[in-house]
Amino acid sequence: MELIASAVDVLARWDVALALLVGSIGGVVIGSIPGVGPAVAIAILLPATFSMDPIVGLTVLLGIYGSSMYGGAIPAILINTPGTAVNALTTYDGFPMTLRGEGRRALSLAYSASFFGGIFSVVCLILLSPVLARVAPMFGSREIFLAALLGIILVIVAHRGQMLVAAALTGFGILLHTVGLEPVKYTRRYTFEQSWLAGGFDLIVVVLGLFAISQAFYLLTLDDEKIRISKTRGSLFQGFRELGRHPRVAAVSASFGVVMGMIPGVGEFTAQFMSYTSARKLSKTPDAFGHGSSEGLIASETANNAVPGAAMIPLLALGIPGEALTAMMLSVFYVHNVVPGPGLFQNQMDFVVALYLALLVLNVLVVAFLLVSTKWLVYLTKIPNRFLGMCILLLSFVGVYSIRNSPVDCAIAAVFGLIGFILKRLNLPIVPIVLGMVLGGIMEVKLRASMNRVKEPLDFIDRPIAFLIFCAILIVLGSTLWRARTQWRPLDRRTVGKKGAAAFARRLATRHARIVSERSKTQRRTRLP
Amino acid sequence: MRDDDDIHAKTRGSGQIVFVAGGLAMTLLLLSQITGQTIWDDQAKNFAAQPRFWPLVALLAMVLGFALHLWRMRHRAFRPEDWGEARRWIEPAEYVVWFMGYVFLVPLIGFLPMSLVFATGLTWRLGYRNRRMLWTAALFAFATVVFFKALLGVKIPGSALYEMLPEPFRSSFILYF
């Protein structure tokens, strides 16, 4: 109780209240504009938050992170375009409902499911806090190294169908971290005698380039789309009543969101697909999924919004970000000399509880804002793509230039913008680069610290948590290799023309065989008396 | 809807070979430079303390990742559509020039005037030439400057042009715009 009172004290300031309001409303607005997304907004705002108090800066960023998915449901449901990438599944059931004239019902269901998911994850976080406070100090250098390694492996494995290129891009991220002066002997690594490379690549500059500037380039090279908004009927409150009729779907989906959010490198996509699949299996009307099923909508939106709260667990308890957005938030902690990890739970528990309470208040604020502003937010989807690209490019300048007023930083960000643009064009993942950069740094420091105390290789895993994480790594690697082996198919590298020719030859051969057999049958019949 | 279809990301086929082969070539080039660009410390206590260890791990991950991806690719020969896609990658070069021009001119002309010029100029260039869009762009630029520099106090220095302003305006322009 004392702890909650001191956490309320941390939050009871006008600047924190303003940050909550700006973060939640800003997040919804950003989420409801297709093509922007929380990563772009957080990357742009990061340098501005460095001059703020840690709790104020983090509240703004958390606000954007937690509320953007609420806003992202609006275009997903009304115009079949997800506002943020993780709202893609919402379009499956949300848009068919809009086509049936039930857009408001769908929006209301999405808001209520998101609210439930958000609150559920914060409650889990609060309930887990005592356990985390007890377990976190058991994490020494080698446990944190192994957890970061597990995170890297999971990031790669989570990109199914693109695992090899995700591994290469993670390696690229680790390489970017190593450029510059090495921290122990101060020798130069991959600087090519260039003084501007001696300081290495700044994470914020790379993130701004990869997420914000690349998105600006992407939008600037697109064509504008004509957007037609359908008329909707009904009350925005009806979803809350309807959610009560599907408690099992909501609870299972929120649990998937929390569990997947806690595991580094997994995130919203896996959470929502697992919850969607399980909701369909549990449903009495599985055929309605993908055609405007309320259960499908609840499953995807609940799982999405349960992730941000849970993703704070590895970040706060171990200092390990699970995905790109929490990786960006990690830099806010470092700038203010607040080191997330086991020490945070021991020494600054009121700060941690204040963050939880901020997340709780945020969800209430967002729903209240959405209930009064939905009809205006819809019009944000009409902003033309290329105009939006210009706006993001201008804001990116503020983000990069305000770090050190350095044109070199801006040029580096522009180069990473081009790399991000190519990755977006090819639909290859950007997140492994950022996580490779962050987790690579953590792994280098922690491995060096832990190797000083290790004599035999097996000493590395002689503590119970280290052993458990090591087993988890083996299981993940083993299951991935097993799946790759069982699903192995030799590739068909023939051209379309050759494939067509082969198919035609097969058809001719079958026809020939049929004709021959029919003819031989006829001949036999004629021979018979 | 099949779950597998949704979970698997759909990578664009055309242009992929250019990216992967280019990435592999660049990685091999960097790997060939490792002895010159990193040092091997004979007094290091263990492999983790070697300055060369992590760059080597990163480069090996890149080589393996790119090489295996290339080996598993359906089309390993360069096709005309690959070059067509690669040509699209240089389309944003014009916007890089706009961006870097903005970067170099802000310290000379000032954050507010340059933002107004950049926003309206680029909006005009993009083909939005009606008065409504140009005013919206100008308003957006003004709001951005006020929000970030005057309200949040982000560090963007005043310009050489502001120094020429009369005294009552000079300090407020340097501070807020």
Chai-1 contact restraints between the chains, C-beta under 6 A:
chainA,res_idxA,chainB,res_idxB,connection_type,confidence,min_distance_angstrom,max_distance_angstrom,comment,restraint_id
A,A48,B,L152,contact,1.0,0.0,6.0,A-B,restraint_1
A,A48,B,V154,contact,1.0,0.0,6.0,A-B,restraint_2
A,R160,B,I7,contact,1.0,0.0,6.0,A-B,restraint_3
A,R160,B,H8,contact,1.0,0.0,6.0,A-B,restraint_4
A,G161,B,H8,contact,1.0,0.0,6.0,A-B,restraint_5
A,G161,B,A9,contact,1.0,0.0,6.0,A-B,restraint_6
A,Q162,B,A9,contact,1.0,0.0,6.0,A-B,restraint_7
A,Q162,B,T11,contact,1.0,0.0,6.0,A-B,restraint_8
A,L164,B,G65,contact,1.0,0.0,6.0,A-B,restraint_9
A,L164,B,L68,contact,1.0,0.0,6.0,A-B,restraint_10
A,L164,B,H69,contact,1.0,0.0,6.0,A-B,restraint_11
A,V165,B,H69,contact,1.0,0.0,6.0,A-B,restraint_12
A,A167,B,A61,contact,1.0,0.0,6.0,A-B,restraint_13
A,A167,B,G65,contact,1.0,0.0,6.0,A-B,restraint_14
A,A168,B,M62,contact,1.0,0.0,6.0,A-B,restraint_15
A,A168,B,G65,contact,1.0,0.0,6.0,A-B,restraint_16
A,A168,B,F66,contact,1.0,0.0,6.0,A-B,restraint_17
A,G171,B,A58,contact,1.0,0.0,6.0,A-B,restraint_18
A,G171,B,A61,contact,1.0,0.0,6.0,A-B,restraint_19
A,G171,B,M62,contact,1.0,0.0,6.0,A-B,restraint_20
A,F172,B,M62,contact,1.0,0.0,6.0,A-B,restraint_21
A,I174,B,A58,contact,1.0,0.0,6.0,A-B,restraint_22
A,L175,B,A58,contact,1.0,0.0,6.0,A-B,restraint_23
A,T178,B,W54,contact,1.0,0.0,6.0,A-B,restraint_24
A,T178,B,P55,contact,1.0,0.0,6.0,A-B,restraint_25
A,E182,B,P51,contact,1.0,0.0,6.0,A-B,restraint_26
A,K185,B,P51,contact,1.0,0.0,6.0,A-B,restraint_27
A,T187,B,I39,contact,1.0,0.0,6.0,A-B,restraint_28
A,T187,B,P51,contact,1.0,0.0,6.0,A-B,restraint_29
A,R189,B,T38,contact,1.0,0.0,6.0,A-B,restraint_30
A,R189,B,P55,contact,1.0,0.0,6.0,A-B,restraint_31
A,Y190,B,Q37,contact,1.0,0.0,6.0,A-B,restraint_32
A,F217,B,P92,contact,1.0,0.0,6.0,A-B,restraint_33
A,F217,B,Y95,contact,1.0,0.0,6.0,A-B,restraint_34
A,L220,B,Y95,contact,1.0,0.0,6.0,A-B,restraint_35
A,T221,B,E91,contact,1.0,0.0,6.0,A-B,restraint_36
A,F273,B,I7,contact,1.0,0.0,6.0,A-B,restraint_37
A,T277,B,D3,contact,1.0,0.0,6.0,A-B,restraint_38
A,G290,B,M1,contact,1.0,0.0,6.0,A-B,restraint_39
A,R386,B,L126,contact,1.0,0.0,6.0,A-B,restraint_40
A,M390,B,L122,contact,1.0,0.0,6.0,A-B,restraint_41
A,M390,B,T123,contact,1.0,0.0,6.0,A-B,restraint_42
A,C391,B,F140,contact,1.0,0.0,6.0,A-B,restraint_43
A,L393,B,F99,contact,1.0,0.0,6.0,A-B,restraint_44
A,L394,B,A119,contact,1.0,0.0,6.0,A-B,restraint_45
A,F397,B,Y102,contact,1.0,0.0,6.0,A-B,restraint_46
A,V398,B,F148,contact,1.0,0.0,6.0,A-B,restraint_47
A,S402,B,V154,contact,1.0,0.0,6.0,A-B,restraint_48
A,S402,B,K155,contact,1.0,0.0,6.0,A-B,restraint_49
A,S402,B,I156,contact,1.0,0.0,6.0,A-B,restraint_50
A,N405,B,P157,contact,1.0,0.0,6.0,A-B,restraint_51
A,P407,B,V103,contact,1.0,0.0,6.0,A-B,restraint_52
A,C410,B,V103,contact,1.0,0.0,6.0,A-B,restraint_53
A,A414,B,V96,contact,1.0,0.0,6.0,A-B,restraint_54
A,A414,B,F99,contact,1.0,0.0,6.0,A-B,restraint_55
A,F421,B,P92,contact,1.0,0.0,6.0,A-B,restraint_56
A,I422,B,W89,contact,1.0,0.0,6.0,A-B,restraint_57
A,L426,B,R12,contact,1.0,0.0,6.0,A-B,restraint_58
A,L426,B,Q16,contact,1.0,0.0,6.0,A-B,restraint_59
A,L426,B,F19,contact,1.0,0.0,6.0,A-B,restraint_60
A,N427,B,T11,contact,1.0,0.0,6.0,A-B,restraint_61
A,N427,B,R12,contact,1.0,0.0,6.0,A-B,restraint_62
A,E444,B,W54,contact,1.0,0.0,6.0,A-B,restraint_63
A,L447,B,A48,contact,1.0,0.0,6.0,A-B,restraint_64
A,R448,B,A48,contact,1.0,0.0,6.0,A-B,restraint_65
A,R448,B,A49,contact,1.0,0.0,6.0,A-B,restraint_66
A,M451,B,N46,contact,1.0,0.0,6.0,A-B,restraint_67
A,M451,B,A48,contact,1.0,0.0,6.0,A-B,restraint_68
A,L491,B,R74,contact,1.0,0.0,6.0,A-B,restraint_69
